[in-house]
């Protein structure tokens, strides 16, 4: 049964013709800008969560949750770069 499925899967992938698409240069530039914007926001939030959020008027701050948000910025920015 597995051999039949493997054969059908190979047949299906051979029938599909996937053409590589070129990413426009302007989109590449925007991804790089997005990377820098995310990292510029994430680094201070990750290193100094209390001080940064106090600048924005926050009274009660959970530094672990704020660092999780900064980690998400790092991940999203890093994904934009690759």
C-alpha positions in Angstrom: 0.0 0.0 0.0 2.8 2.4 0.9 4.5 1.7 -2.4 1.4 2.6 -4.4 1.1 5.8 -2.4 4.7 6.7 -3.0 4.3 6.0 -6.7 1.2 8.2 -6.9 3.0 10.9 -5.0 6.0 10.9 -7.3 3.7 10.9 -10.3 1.8 13.9 -8.9 5.0 15.9 -8.2 6.4 15.1 -11.6 3.3 16.4 -13.3 3.4 19.7 -11.5 5.7 22.2 -13.1 6.7 24.8 -10.5 8.5 27.7 -12.0 10.8 29.7 -9.7 9.5 33.2 -9.3 11.7 36.2 -9.0 11.1 38.6 -6.1 11.0 42.2 -7.2 13.8 44.3 -6.0 11.4 46.8 -4.3 10.0 44.0 -2.2 13.4 42.8 -1.2 14.2 46.4 0.0 11.0 46.5 2.0 11.8 43.2 3.7 15.2 44.6 4.7 13.6 47.8 6.0 11.2 45.6 8.0 14.1 43.7 9.4 15.8 46.8 10.7 12.6 48.3 12.0 11.8 45.2 14.0 15.3 44.9 15.4 15.4 48.7 16.3 12.2 48.2 18.3 13.1 44.8 19.8 16.6 45.4 21.1 15.7 48.2 23.6 12.4 46.5 24.6 14.3 43.2 25.3 17.2 44.8 27.2 15.3 47.5 29.2 11.6 46.6 29.3 10.7 48.6 32.4 12.4 51.8 31.2 11.1 51.7 27.7 7.5 51.1 28.7 7.6 53.8 31.4 8.5 56.2 28.6 5.1 55.4 27.1 3.3 55.9 30.4 2.8 52.3 31.5 2.5 51.9 35.2 2.4 48.1 35.7 4.8 46.1 33.6 5.4 42.4 33.3 9.0 42.2 32.0 8.6 38.6 31.0 5.6 39.3 28.7 7.3 42.3 27.3 10.4 40.2 26.5 8.2 37.7 24.8 6.9 40.5 22.5 10.5 41.5 21.8 11.3 37.9 21.0 8.4 37.9 18.5 9.9 41.1 17.0 13.2 39.3 16.6 11.6 36.3 15.0 9.5 38.3 12.6 12.4 40.6 11.6 14.7 37.6 11.2 12.1 35.9 9.0 11.9 39.1 6.9 15.6 39.0 6.3 15.7 35.4 5.0 
